[in-house]
Amino acid sequence: MCDLPKFDGSEGEYIAPSKEELRNFSELSSLLVDYVQIGNNRRGFIPVSESRMSAPIVLVIDECLDEPHLQHLQSSLHAFVDSLPPITRLGIIFYGRTVSVYDFSEESTASADVLPGDRSPSQESLKALIYGTGIYLSPIHASLPVSHAIFSSLRPFKLNLPEASRDRCLGTAVEVAMPIIQGPSAELSRGFVKRPGGNSRIILCAGGPSTYGPGSVPYSLSHPNYPHMEKMALKWMENLGREAHRCNTVVDILCAGTCPIRVSVLQPLAKASGGVFILHDDFGEAFGVNLQRASTRAAGSHGLLEIRCSDNIFVSQVVGPGEEARTGSQETFKNDEALAIQMLSVEETQSFAVSLETREDIKSDFVYFQFAIQYLNIYRADVSRVITDRLPTIDSVSTYLESVQDEVAAILIAKRTLLRAKDSNDALDMRKMLDERIKDIANKFGSQMIESKLFRFPKELSLLPELLFHLRRGPLLGSILGHEDERSVLRSLFLNASFDLSLRMVAPCCLMHREGGTFEELPAYDLAMQSDAAVVLDHGTDVFIWMGAELADQEGNSAAALAACRTLAEELIEMRFPAPRILAFKEGSSQARYFVSRLIPAHKDPAYEQVCANKVAIYLVPFSVCLSLNLIF
C-alpha cells in the first residue's frame, strides 16, 4: 500500500496486488524518476540539422594587453581552437576602442569588419553584418587556418597608458556577438523556435575593466561621479545578461592579469545569462584549461525547479543559480503551493541549497518532499526529473542529531552564511557571529563538563566543528584573499557550486605521499608538514603541493615524489570546473604561506592536544530541514 502525498489537494491510496505490479510503477518504487521526451511536438518547432547540432561559440577578446600577457593569451587561444571538435562553429571578435568582427571567408588571412565602440550597434550595421557577404561563424574544420592567423595578428597595446586607463568597449562587443550567434533566425516570428543543442556560448577573455561605451565605468575610482556611473553600468550589464539568457546564450567571463577588473560591474552579465566568472593570475595554463572546459561543458537550458512539501512545511530560502519564476511560467495543480525556480543554466557542476521551516508542530509520522526539474538537454530532449521522498518525524533530540550528515550540514550552513557575507566587512561580522553563537549551541545540544561551566559539543556532530573551523579560517570567510575582487568571485562560485566542489572549498583534503607512490589521507592540520614528506592539499579552487626540506634535498626521491604528487593533483581536478591552480613549493619558501594558512594550526599545542585537537567553534542556523540538490543529467 502506498499513501499518496497531498501535493495537489487530492487524497487517496493505491494498493498494489503484488510486488511485481508495484515495480511497474517507477513513481511508487523509486526515489528518482526521469521522463524524457525525445521528439518535439511543439507547434512551429524547426528542427536543426546534425551539422548544426553543436552550439556555436564566440570568443570576445581584449586587445589592450601588454606583451607578456599577450603571448600567454595567444598560446592559450591557439591550443583552444586545436582542441575543438571539427563541427564546432566559432566566431572571433576583438575589442578595444572599437569592435572588430573577424571574417572567415578570407582563407589564412585575418580580415575584420570594424564597428565603433562608443555606442550600441545600430540595427542597420548589424543587418549589414548578418546579411552581408562575410562569414562570421564557421565550423572549425573549415576555418582552423584562418583562426590561427587571426590570433597571430594580435599586437601589444601601443600607447603609453596604464592598464586601467585603456579604452575597452566590452559591453558593445558582447552586444555585437549576440546577433552574430543568432544569425538571420532572429528575424523569425516569435511563434517559431530554432534552437541548436544546448546553449550558445560567448566566452569573454578580459584583461581589464569596461571603460568605454555602454556599460562602462570611469578609469579612476576617485571620479566624482563614479558611484552613479557604476550603478548605471551594473544595471546595463544585468539587462544585457538577461537578454542573452532570453536568446539561449550563456556569457562566460574569463579574466586574467594584474589590472583590477571591477568584478562588481561585470559579474551581473555572467550571472544573469547563466554563465560563470573566473579570475586568473595570467593567461597561461590554468586560463587555457578553463577556456577549453568552458566551451565543452554540457549545459541544458530552459530549466525550471519546482519544490513541493507537506502542508505544514514551507521553503524559507533557496541558494543557487536561479531566480523565482514568474507567475504563469509553469503548470500548476489544484491548490498547488509549489515554489518554482527558473534555472539560469542546467549543469552538473551546480547545486541548489534549499532551506525549509515548519509552520507549526508536526503531528504526523511522516513528511513529504518532492523536487521536479524540467529542462531541455544538449540533445534537445525535454527532460523532467522527479525526486519524491518521505521522511519520518521524531521527538528525540539525540536521534535528530544522529540523523544530521555533518558534511551536508556544514555546506548548507556555509552557503547561508556566505550569502550574507557580501564583502570583507560582512565576512568579519559573520566570523564574529560564529563566535557569539558558540555558547548558544553548546547550551542547546551539548553536555556540561564536570565541575566546570564549559559545555562539550555533542558527539553526534563530531565532524561538524572541524569543517566549520575551516570555513571560518579559510578563503571564504577568512583573510587569506587580499583583494575584494578575488573574494567576490570565490563567493559567487561557492554559492552555485555542486556539493562535492563546495565541500572541498570549505574543508581541504590533505594527502601525504608515501613510499611506493601511494597516498594517505590525513586531517588538514599543520602537523602533516613533516620535513621528510610531500603533501598534496586539495582546496577546491587551488591544489597545493608542499615538499619538506629534507625530502627536497634528496634529488632522486624528491623528483619522484613531486611527479607522483603532480599526477595525483591532475587526477583530482581532471573534470573540475573551474580548473584549479596547481601550485608547488618547498618548505620555508615564501609561497609556502599559502599552504600553511589553509591548515588548522596545532604545532604549538601541547602534545596531548595535538593528538585530538578539535578546539573549534560550531555554528547552527535556525532552520528545520535543509536539503542539497545536485543537478545531474
ABEGO torsion letter per residue (X at the ends): XBBBBBAAGBBEBBBBABAAAAAABAAAABABBBBBBABBABBGBBBBBAAAABBBBBBBBBAABBAAAAAAAAAAAAAAAAABBAABBBBBBBBBABBBBBBAABBGBBBBBBBBAABBBBAAAAAAAAABABBABBBAAAAAAAAAAAAAABBBBABBBBAAABBBBAAAAAAAAAAAAAEAAAABBAABBBBBBEBBBBBBBBABBBABEBGBBBABAABAAAAAAAAAAAAAAAAAAAAAAAAGBBBBBBBBEABBAGAAAAAAAAAAAGBBBBBBABABAAAAAAAAAAAABBBBBGBBBBBBBBAABBBABBBEBBBBBBBGABBBBBGBABBBBBBABBBAABBBBBBBBBABBBABABBBBBBBBBBBBAAGBBBBBBBBBBBBBBABAAAAAAABBAAAAAAAAAAAAAAABABAAAAAAAAAAAAAAAAAAAAAABBBBBGBABBBBBAAAAAAAAAAAAAAABAAABAABABAAAAAAAAAAAAABBAAAAAAAABBBBBBBBBGGBBBBBBBBAAABBAABBBBBBAGABBBBBBBAAAAABAAAAAAAAAAAAAAAAAAAAABOBBBBBBBBBBGBAAAAAAAAABBBAAABBAAAAAABABBBBBBBBBABBBBBBBBX
